[in-house]
Amino acid sequence: MSDAFLTTRRDALVILAGAAALPAQAAPPKFFTEAELAHLAKLVDVILPRTDTPGAADAQVHVILDERCGANAALGARWRELLGRMSGDPEAAVKAAVDTPDFKLLKDSTIDVYYATREGLRQELGWNANTYLPEWKGCTHDEHR
């Protein structure tokens, strides 16, 4: 390796540490425009907002939906139509869409994706698949026994 660029391992570590301190660049959307993706992030956050646990946008639900739409043109077209009908203020749009197929798609997809993320499974539900259970009691509600 040329001495002109790196003279010591310390120089390499300084460069690597500096690169690690840079903020991560968000990948460009796969299907939606930047504006559509930003609006989708607000819509999914209306469905599952941040409380004492992360919200849907914190869990990147909108990004995962963007990837799915990028892989399936028919699904992408359906979501793009939904975003067109649910434009404007996200809370008002969601309230106006209740009892419609758009609301069902938004709600069901948000919940399905959220609870498949680390934030949904581990942080909210406390799921840990690596825990040994000496006994499984099942549901403890009286009506389910």
ROSE-4610 file (N, C-alpha, C; in Angstrom, 1 decimal, always signed):
// ROSE-4610
residu = [M/M/M/S/S/S/D/D/D/A/A/A/F/F/F/L/L/L/T/T/T/T/T/T/R/R/R/R/R/R/D/D/D/A/A/A/L/L/L/V/V/V/I/I/I/L/L/L/A/A/A/G/G/G/A/A/A/A/A/A/A/A/A/L/L/L/P/P/P/A/A/A/Q/Q/Q/A/A/A/A/A/A/P/P/P/P/P/P/K/K/K/F/F/F/F/F/F/T/T/T/E/E/E/A/A/A/E/E/E/L/L/L/A/A/A/H/H/H/L/L/L/A/A/A/K/K/K/L/L/L/V/V/V/D/D/D/V/V/V/I/I/I/L/L/L/P/P/P/R/R/R/T/T/T/D/D/D/T/T/T/P/P/P/G/G/G/A/A/A/A/A/A/D/D/D/A/A/A/Q/Q/Q/V/V/V/H/H/H/V/V/V/I/I/I/L/L/L/D/D/D/E/E/E/R/R/R/C/C/C/G/G/G/A/A/A/N/N/N/A/A/A/A/A/A/L/L/L/G/G/G/A/A/A/R/R/R/W/W/W/R/R/R/E/E/E/L/L/L/L/L/L/G/G/G/R/R/R/M/M/M/S/S/S/G/G/G/D/D/D/P/P/P/E/E/E/A/A/A/A/A/A/V/V/V/K/K/K/A/A/A/A/A/A/V/V/V/D/D/D/T/T/T/P/P/P/D/D/D/F/F/F/K/K/K/L/L/L/L/L/L/K/K/K/D/D/D/S/S/S/T/T/T/I/I/I/D/D/D/V/V/V/Y/Y/Y/Y/Y/Y/A/A/A/T/T/T/R/R/R/E/E/E/G/G/G/L/L/L/R/R/R/Q/Q/Q/E/E/E/L/L/L/G/G/G/W/W/W/N/N/N/A/A/A/N/N/N/T/T/T/Y/Y/Y/L/L/L/P/P/P/E/E/E/W/W/W/K/K/K/G/G/G/C/C/C/T/T/T/H/H/H/D/D/D/E/E/E/H/H/H/R/R/R]
num = [1/1/1/2/2/2/3/3/3/4/4/4/5/5/5/6/6/6/7/7/7/8/8/8/9/9/9/10/10/10/11/11/11/12/12/12/13/13/13/14/14/14/15/15/15/16/16/16/17/17/17/18/18/18/19/19/19/20/20/20/21/21/21/22/22/22/23/23/23/24/24/24/25/25/25/26/26/26/27/27/27/28/28/28/29/29/29/30/30/30/31/31/31/32/32/32/33/33/33/34/34/34/35/35/35/36/36/36/37/37/37/38/38/38/39/39/39/40/40/40/41/41/41/42/42/42/43/43/43/44/44/44/45/45/45/46/46/46/47/47/47/48/48/48/49/49/49/50/50/50/51/51/51/52/52/52/53/53/53/54/54/54/55/55/55/56/56/56/57/57/57/58/58/58/59/59/59/60/60/60/61/61/61/62/62/62/63/63/63/64/64/64/65/65/65/66/66/66/67/67/67/68/68/68/69/69/69/70/70/70/71/71/71/72/72/72/73/73/73/74/74/74/75/75/75/76/76/76/77/77/77/78/78/78/79/79/79/80/80/80/81/81/81/82/82/82/83/83/83/84/84/84/85/85/85/86/86/86/87/87/87/88/88/88/89/89/89/90/90/90/91/91/91/92/92/92/93/93/93/94/94/94/95/95/95/96/96/96/97/97/97/98/98/98/99/99/99/100/100/100/101/101/101/102/102/102/103/103/103/104/104/104/105/105/105/106/106/106/107/107/107/108/108/108/109/109/109/110/110/110/111/111/111/112/112/112/113/113/113/114/114/114/115/115/115/116/116/116/117/117/117/118/118/118/119/119/119/120/120/120/121/121/121/122/122/122/123/123/123/124/124/124/125/125/125/126/126/126/127/127/127/128/128/128/129/129/129/130/130/130/131/131/131/132/132/132/133/133/133/134/134/134/135/135/135/136/136/136/137/137/137/138/138/138/139/139/139/140/140/140/141/141/141/142/142/142/143/143/143/144/144/144/145/145/145]
x = [+0.8/+0.0/+0.9/+0.5/+1.2/+1.3/+2.5/+2.7/+2.1/+1.8/+1.2/-0.2/-0.9/-2.3/-2.4/-1.9/-1.9/-0.5/-0.1/+1.3/+1.3/+0.2/+0.2/-1.2/-1.3/-2.6/-3.5/-2.8/-3.5/-4.2/-3.6/-4.3/-5.5/-5.4/-6.5/-7.7/-7.4/-8.4/-9.1/-8.3/-8.9/-9.8/-9.5/-10.3/-11.6/-11.5/-12.6/-13.6/-13.0/-13.8/-14.5/-13.9/-14.5/-15.7/-15.5/-16.6/-17.7/-17.5/-18.5/-19.4/-18.8/-19.5/-20.4/-20.2/-21.1/-22.5/-23.5/-24.9/-25.2/-25.9/-26.2/-27.1/-26.8/-27.7/-28.8/-30.0/-31.2/-31.2/-31.5/-31.6/-32.8/-32.6/-33.8/-34.9/-36.1/-37.3/-37.2/-37.8/-37.8/-39.0/-40.1/-41.3/-41.9/-42.1/-42.8/-41.8/-42.4/-41.6/-41.2/-40.3/-39.9/-41.2/-42.0/-43.2/-44.2/-44.4/-45.3/-44.9/-43.6/-43.0/-43.1/-42.9/-43.0/-44.5/-45.4/-46.9/-47.2/-46.8/-47.0/-46.5/-45.3/-44.8/-45.7/-46.4/-47.3/-48.6/-49.0/-50.3/-50.1/-48.9/-48.7/-48.6/-48.0/-47.9/-49.2/-50.2/-51.6/-52.1/-51.9/-52.3/-51.6/-50.3/-49.5/-48.6/-49.0/-48.2/-47.1/-46.2/-45.1/-45.8/-45.6/-46.0/-44.8/-44.8/-43.6/-42.8/-43.3/-42.6/-42.6/-41.7/-41.6/-42.9/-43.2/-44.3/-44.0/-45.0/-44.8/-43.7/-43.7/-42.6/-41.2/-41.2/-39.9/-39.4/-40.3/-39.9/-39.7/-39.8/-39.6/-40.6/-41.9/-42.9/-43.1/-43.1/-43.3/-42.2/-41.0/-39.9/-40.1/-40.5/-40.8/-41.9/-42.9/-44.0/-43.6/-42.7/-42.1/-41.3/-40.6/-39.8/-40.8/-41.9/-42.9/-43.5/-43.9/-44.5/-43.5/-42.3/-41.3/-41.1/-41.5/-41.3/-42.6/-43.7/-45.0/-45.8/-45.8/-46.4/-47.9/-48.6/-50.1/-50.3/-49.5/-49.6/-49.2/-48.1/-47.7/-48.7/-49.4/-50.5/-51.6/-51.9/-53.0/-52.7/-51.4/-51.0/-50.9/-50.5/-50.4/-51.8/-52.8/-54.1/-54.6/-54.3/-54.6/-54.1/-52.8/-52.1/-52.8/-53.2/-53.9/-55.3/-56.0/-57.3/-57.1/-56.0/-55.7/-54.7/-54.8/-53.8/-54.3/-53.5/-53.8/-53.4/-54.1/-53.8/-53.9/-52.9/-52.9/-54.1/-54.2/-55.3/-56.6/-56.9/-58.2/-58.4/-57.4/-57.5/-57.9/-57.2/-57.5/-58.9/-59.3/-60.7/-61.7/-61.5/-62.4/-62.5/-61.4/-61.3/-61.9/-62.2/-62.7/-63.8/-63.9/-65.0/-64.8/-63.6/-63.4/-62.3/-62.1/-61.0/-59.7/-59.6/-58.3/-57.8/-58.8/-58.4/-58.0/-58.7/-58.4/-57.0/-56.7/-55.4/-54.3/-54.5/-53.5/-53.3/-54.4/-54.4/-53.8/-54.3/-53.8/-52.3/-51.9/-50.5/-49.6/-50.0/-49.2/-49.0/-50.1/-50.0/-49.1/-49.4/-48.6/-47.1/-46.8/-45.3/-44.7/-45.4/-44.9/-44.5/-45.4/-45.2/-44.2/-43.7/-42.7/-41.3/-41.3/-40.0/-39.5/-38.3/-37.7/-38.4/-38.8/-39.5/-40.9/-41.6/-42.9/-42.8/-41.9/-41.8/-41.1/-39.9/-39.1/-39.5/-39.5/-39.7/-41.1/-42.1/-43.5/-44.0/-43.8/-44.4/-43.5/-42.2/-41.2/-40.9/-41.1/-40.8/-39.3/-38.9/-37.6/-37.6/-37.3/-37.4/-36.3/-35.3/-34.1/-34.3/-35.5/-35.7/-36.3/-35.7/-36.2/-37.4/-38.5/-39.7/-39.9/-39.8/-39.9/-41.4/-42.3/-43.7/-44.4/-45.4/-46.2/-47.6/-48.1/-49.4/-50.5/-50.1/-51.2/-51.8/-53.0/-53.7/-54.3/-54.1/-54.6/-55.9/-56.5/-57.9/-58.9/-59.8/-60.8/-61.6/-62.0/-62.9/-62.1/-60.8/-60.1/-59.6/-60.0/-59.5/-60.3]
y = [-1.2/+0.0/+1.2/+2.3/+3.5/+4.2/+4.7/+5.5/+6.9/+7.3/+8.6/+8.8/+7.6/+7.7/+7.4/+6.2/+5.8/+5.6/+6.2/+6.0/+5.0/+4.9/+4.0/+3.4/+2.4/+1.8/+2.9/+3.7/+4.8/+5.7/+6.0/+6.9/+6.1/+4.8/+4.1/+4.1/+3.9/+4.0/+5.3/+6.4/+7.7/+7.9/+7.4/+7.6/+6.8/+5.5/+4.7/+5.3/+5.8/+6.4/+7.6/+8.4/+9.5/+9.1/+8.1/+7.6/+7.1/+6.4/+5.9/+7.0/+8.1/+9.2/+10.0/+9.7/+10.4/+9.8/+10.7/+10.1/+9.2/+8.2/+7.2/+7.9/+7.7/+8.2/+7.3/+7.9/+7.1/+6.7/+5.4/+4.9/+5.6/+5.8/+6.4/+5.4/+5.9/+5.0/+4.1/+2.9/+1.9/+2.1/+2.6/+2.7/+4.1/+4.6/+5.9/+7.0/+8.2/+9.4/+9.8/+10.7/+11.1/+11.7/+12.5/+13.1/+12.0/+11.0/+10.0/+9.2/+8.9/+8.1/+8.9/+10.2/+11.0/+11.0/+11.1/+11.1/+9.7/+8.7/+7.3/+7.2/+7.7/+7.7/+8.3/+9.4/+10.1/+9.3/+8.7/+7.9/+6.6/+5.9/+4.8/+5.2/+6.4/+6.8/+7.2/+7.5/+7.8/+6.4/+5.4/+4.0/+3.6/+3.6/+3.2/+4.3/+5.3/+6.4/+6.0/+6.8/+6.6/+6.9/+6.0/+6.1/+5.9/+5.0/+4.6/+3.6/+3.2/+2.3/+3.0/+2.6/+3.3/+3.2/+4.2/+4.2/+3.5/+3.4/+2.7/+3.4/+4.7/+5.4/+5.1/+5.1/+4.8/+3.4/+2.5/+1.1/+1.0/+2.1/+2.1/+1.3/+1.3/+0.5/+1.1/+2.4/+3.0/+2.6/+2.4/+2.0/+0.5/-0.3/-1.7/-1.8/-1.0/-1.0/-0.6/+0.4/+0.9/-0.2/-1.0/-2.1/-3.2/-3.5/-4.4/-3.9/-2.7/-2.1/-2.1/-1.9/-1.9/-3.3/-4.3/-5.7/-6.2/-5.5/-6.0/-4.8/-4.7/-3.5/-3.4/-4.5/-4.3/-3.8/-4.3/-3.8/-2.3/-1.9/-0.5/+0.4/-0.1/+0.7/+0.9/-0.1/+0.0/+1.0/+1.0/+1.9/+3.3/+3.5/+4.8/+5.5/+4.6/+5.1/+5.5/+4.7/+4.9/+6.3/+6.5/+7.8/+8.9/+8.8/+9.8/+10.2/+9.2/+9.4/+9.9/+9.6/+9.9/+11.1/+12.0/+13.1/+14.1/+15.1/+16.2/+15.8/+16.4/+16.1/+14.6/+14.0/+12.5/+12.1/+12.8/+12.4/+12.5/+13.6/+13.8/+12.8/+12.5/+11.5/+10.1/+9.7/+8.4/+8.4/+9.4/+9.5/+9.4/+10.1/+10.1/+8.7/+8.0/+6.7/+5.5/+5.7/+4.6/+3.9/+2.6/+1.8/+1.7/+2.0/+1.8/+0.8/+0.2/-0.7/+0.0/+1.3/+2.0/+1.9/+2.2/+2.1/+0.7/-0.3/-1.6/-2.0/-1.6/-1.9/-1.2/+0.1/+0.9/+0.3/+0.0/-0.5/-1.9/-2.8/-4.2/-4.3/-3.5/-3.6/-3.0/-1.9/-1.2/-2.2/-2.8/-3.7/-4.9/-5.5/-6.7/-6.4/-5.3/-5.0/-4.6/-3.8/-3.3/-4.5/-5.4/-6.5/-7.6/-7.3/-8.2/-7.5/-6.3/-5.5/-5.8/-5.4/-5.5/-4.7/-3.5/-2.5/-3.1/-3.7/-4.3/-5.6/-6.5/-7.8/-7.7/-7.1/-7.1/-6.0/-4.7/-3.6/-3.5/-3.7/-3.6/-4.9/-6.0/-7.3/-8.0/-7.6/-8.3/-9.7/-10.0/-11.4/-11.6/-12.8/-13.2/-14.7/-15.1/-16.5/-17.3/-16.7/-17.5/-17.8/-17.6/-17.9/-19.3/-20.0/-21.3/-21.2/-21.9/-21.9/-23.3/-23.5/-24.8/-25.3/-24.4/-24.7/-23.7/-24.1/-23.1/-23.2/-22.1/-22.1/-21.7/-21.1/-20.7/-19.4/-19.1/-17.9/-18.1/-17.1/-17.2/-16.5/-16.0/-15.4/-16.4/-16.2/-17.2/-17.7/-16.7/-17.1/-18.0/-18.1/-18.9/-20.2/-20.5/-21.8/-23.0]
z = [+0.0/+0.0/+0.0/-0.7/-0.8/+0.5/+0.8/+2.0/+1.9/+0.7/+0.5/+1.1/+1.1/+1.6/+3.1/+3.5/+4.9/+5.3/+6.4/+6.9/+8.1/+8.8/+9.9/+10.1/+10.9/+11.3/+12.0/+12.7/+13.5/+12.5/+11.3/+10.3/+9.8/+9.6/+9.1/+10.1/+11.4/+12.4/+12.5/+12.4/+12.4/+11.2/+10.1/+8.9/+9.1/+9.6/+9.8/+10.9/+12.0/+13.0/+12.5/+11.7/+11.1/+10.2/+9.4/+8.5/+9.3/+10.4/+11.2/+11.9/+12.1/+12.7/+11.8/+10.5/+9.5/+9.6/+9.4/+9.4/+8.2/+8.5/+7.4/+6.3/+5.1/+4.0/+3.8/+3.7/+3.5/+2.0/+1.8/+0.4/-0.3/-1.6/-2.3/-2.4/-2.4/-2.5/-3.7/-3.5/-4.6/-5.5/-5.0/-5.8/-5.7/-4.5/-4.3/-4.6/-4.8/-4.8/-3.4/-3.2/-1.9/-1.2/-1.9/-1.3/-0.9/-1.7/-1.4/-0.2/-0.2/+0.9/+2.3/+2.2/+3.4/+3.9/+3.0/+3.3/+3.9/+3.3/+3.8/+5.2/+5.5/+6.9/+7.8/+7.5/+8.3/+8.5/+7.4/+7.5/+8.4/+8.3/+9.1/+10.6/+10.8/+12.2/+12.8/+12.0/+12.5/+13.0/+12.3/+12.7/+13.9/+14.0/+15.1/+15.5/+16.3/+16.7/+17.8/+17.9/+19.0/+20.3/+21.3/+22.7/+23.5/+24.5/+25.2/+24.4/+23.2/+22.3/+20.9/+20.0/+18.7/+17.9/+17.1/+16.2/+14.9/+14.0/+12.7/+11.9/+11.9/+11.1/+11.7/+13.0/+13.7/+13.3/+13.1/+12.7/+11.2/+10.5/+9.0/+8.2/+8.7/+8.1/+6.7/+6.5/+5.2/+4.2/+4.7/+3.8/+3.4/+4.3/+4.0/+3.0/+3.1/+2.2/+0.8/+0.8/-0.5/-1.2/-0.4/-1.0/-1.6/-0.9/-1.3/-2.6/-2.6/-3.8/-5.0/-4.8/-5.8/-6.4/-5.6/-6.1/-6.8/-6.6/-7.1/-7.7/-9.0/-9.7/-9.4/-9.3/-9.0/-7.6/-6.7/-5.3/-5.2/-6.0/-6.0/-6.6/-7.6/-8.2/-7.2/-6.5/-5.5/-4.4/-3.9/-2.9/-3.4/-4.7/-5.2/-5.3/-5.7/-5.7/-4.3/-3.4/-2.0/-1.5/-1.8/-1.4/-2.1/-3.3/-4.0/-3.4/-2.9/-2.2/-0.8/-0.2/+1.2/+1.3/+0.4/+0.4/+1.5/+1.7/+2.7/+4.1/+5.0/+6.4/+6.7/+7.2/+7.5/+8.4/+9.5/+10.5/+9.9/+9.2/+8.6/+7.5/+6.7/+5.7/+6.2/+7.3/+7.9/+8.5/+9.1/+9.7/+8.6/+7.5/+6.4/+5.7/+5.8/+5.1/+5.9/+7.2/+8.0/+7.3/+7.4/+6.7/+5.2/+4.7/+3.3/+3.1/+1.8/+1.6/+1.7/+1.5/+1.7/+3.1/+4.1/+5.5/+5.9/+5.4/+5.7/+5.3/+4.0/+3.5/+4.3/+4.6/+5.4/+6.8/+7.5/+8.8/+8.9/+8.1/+8.1/+7.7/+6.7/+6.2/+7.3/+7.9/+8.9/+10.1/+10.6/+11.7/+11.4/+10.2/+9.8/+9.7/+9.1/+8.9/+10.2/+11.0/+12.3/+13.2/+13.3/+14.3/+13.7/+12.5/+12.0/+12.1/+12.7/+12.9/+14.3/+14.5/+15.8/+16.8/+16.4/+17.3/+17.7/+16.8/+17.1/+18.0/+17.5/+18.2/+19.5/+19.5/+20.8/+21.7/+21.2/+22.1/+22.6/+21.7/+22.2/+22.8/+22.1/+22.6/+23.6/+23.6/+24.5/+24.1/+22.8/+22.3/+22.2/+22.7/+22.6/+22.3/+21.1/+20.6/+21.3/+21.8/+22.4/+23.8/+24.4/+25.8/+26.0/+26.9/+27.2/+28.1/+27.7/+28.5/+29.1/+30.4/+31.0/+30.9/+30.7/+30.6/+29.8/+29.0/+28.3/+28.8/+29.5/+30.1/+29.1/+28.0/+27.1/+27.6/+27.0/+27.4/+28.8/+29.6/+31.0/+31.3/+30.2/+30.4/+30.7/+31.6/+32.0/+30.8/+29.9/+28.8/+27.7/+27.8/+26.8/+27.4/+28.6/+29.2/+28.8]
